[in-house]
Amino acid sequence: MGHLTYLAVLAFIAGASLWLEYAVRTRVLRRPLRLLASVLPVWVLFVVWDRYAVDAGHWTFDDDLISGIRIGSLPIEELLFLVVVPVAGILTLEAVRAVKLWPVGDVPEGPEGLVR
């Protein structure tokens, strides 16, 4: 069971934030190109950094806590982490924005510009 620990943490993070898409209508997942433009550059940067750090021996991943599936030197859990956590952060930000009725910077002012 220990080898699923990292995946369990990712599932908890996803579950703790994905409901916001539907309950608060954040519309994050309904705009996949915008989400991709937000997550992909950060994902690429951190994958490069992680690969360098692992290959240089600066850090490792505990084989007892991961599934053992690797892409290159990185476990699949780390690659998923670099997607799940930013998406959870964006969902949380958009949920707070929707509940507080804060305007979104890229849409017109007024009721039609509020994310609801």
C-alpha positions in Angstrom: 0.0 0.0 0.0 2.9 2.4 0.7 3.8 2.5 -3.0 0.5 4.3 -3.6 1.1 7.0 -1.1 2.1 9.7 -3.6 -0.9 8.9 -5.8 -3.2 9.0 -2.8 -2.0 12.5 -1.9 -2.6 13.6 -5.5 -6.1 12.1 -5.5 -6.8 13.9 -2.2 -5.6 17.2 -3.7 -7.7 16.7 -6.9 -10.8 15.7 -4.9 -10.4 18.7 -2.6 -10.5 21.1 -5.5 -12.3 19.6 -8.5 -15.7 19.9 -6.9 -15.3 23.7 -7.1 -15.7 23.5 -10.9 -19.2 22.3 -10.4 -20.3 23.7 -7.1 -19.1 27.2 -7.6 -19.0 27.1 -11.5 -15.4 28.3 -11.8 -15.4 27.4 -15.5 -11.7 26.5 -15.3 -12.0 23.1 -17.0 -14.4 24.5 -19.6 -11.5 26.7 -20.9 -8.9 24.0 -21.7 -6.7 26.2 -23.9 -6.4 28.9 -21.2 -5.7 26.2 -18.6 -3.1 24.6 -20.8 -1.5 28.1 -21.4 -1.3 28.5 -17.6 0.0 25.1 -16.6 2.2 24.0 -19.5 5.1 26.6 -19.2 5.4 25.9 -15.5 5.2 22.2 -16.1 8.0 22.2 -18.6 10.2 24.4 -16.4 9.8 22.2 -13.4 10.2 18.9 -15.3 13.6 20.2 -16.6 14.6 21.3 -13.1 13.5 18.0 -11.5 15.3 16.0 -14.1 18.5 18.0 -13.6 18.2 17.7 -9.8 17.5 13.9 -9.9 20.2 13.2 -12.5 22.7 15.2 -10.5 21.8 13.4 -7.3 20.5 16.5 -5.5 17.3 14.6 -4.6 15.6 11.3 -5.1 12.1 9.8 -4.7 11.4 7.2 -2.1 10.8 4.0 -4.1 8.6 2.7 -1.2 6.1 5.5 -1.8 5.8 5.6 -5.6 4.3 3.2 -8.1 7.6 2.5 -9.8 6.4 3.8 -13.2 9.0 6.3 -14.5 9.3 8.4 -17.5 13.0 9.0 -17.8 14.3 9.6 -14.3 11.1 11.0 -13.0 8.3 9.0 -11.4 4.8 9.4 -13.0 3.6 10.8 -9.7 5.9 13.8 -10.0 4.8 14.5 -13.5 1.2 14.3 -12.3 2.0 16.5 -9.3 3.2 19.2 -11.6 -0.3 19.3 -13.2 -2.6 18.5 -10.3 -1.3 21.1 -7.9 -1.3 24.1 -10.3 -4.8 23.1 -11.5 -6.0 22.9 -7.9 -4.5 26.3 -7.2 -6.3 27.8 -10.2 -9.6 26.2 -9.3 -9.3 27.6 -5.7 -8.4 31.1 -7.0 -11.3 31.1 -9.4 -13.7 29.8 -6.7 -12.7 32.6 -4.3 -13.1 35.0 -7.2 -16.5 33.8 -8.0 -17.8 33.7 -4.4 -16.4 37.2 -3.7 -17.7 38.5 -7.0 -14.3 39.8 -7.9 -14.1 40.8 -11.6 -11.8 38.9 -13.9 -9.2 41.0 -15.6 -9.7 39.7 -19.1 -13.5 40.2 -19.5 -15.6 43.3 -19.6 -16.6 45.0 -16.4 -20.2 44.6 -15.2 -22.5 41.6 -14.4 -21.7 39.8 -17.7 -18.0 39.9 -16.8 -18.3 38.1 -13.5 -17.4 34.4 -13.4 -20.5 32.7 -12.1 
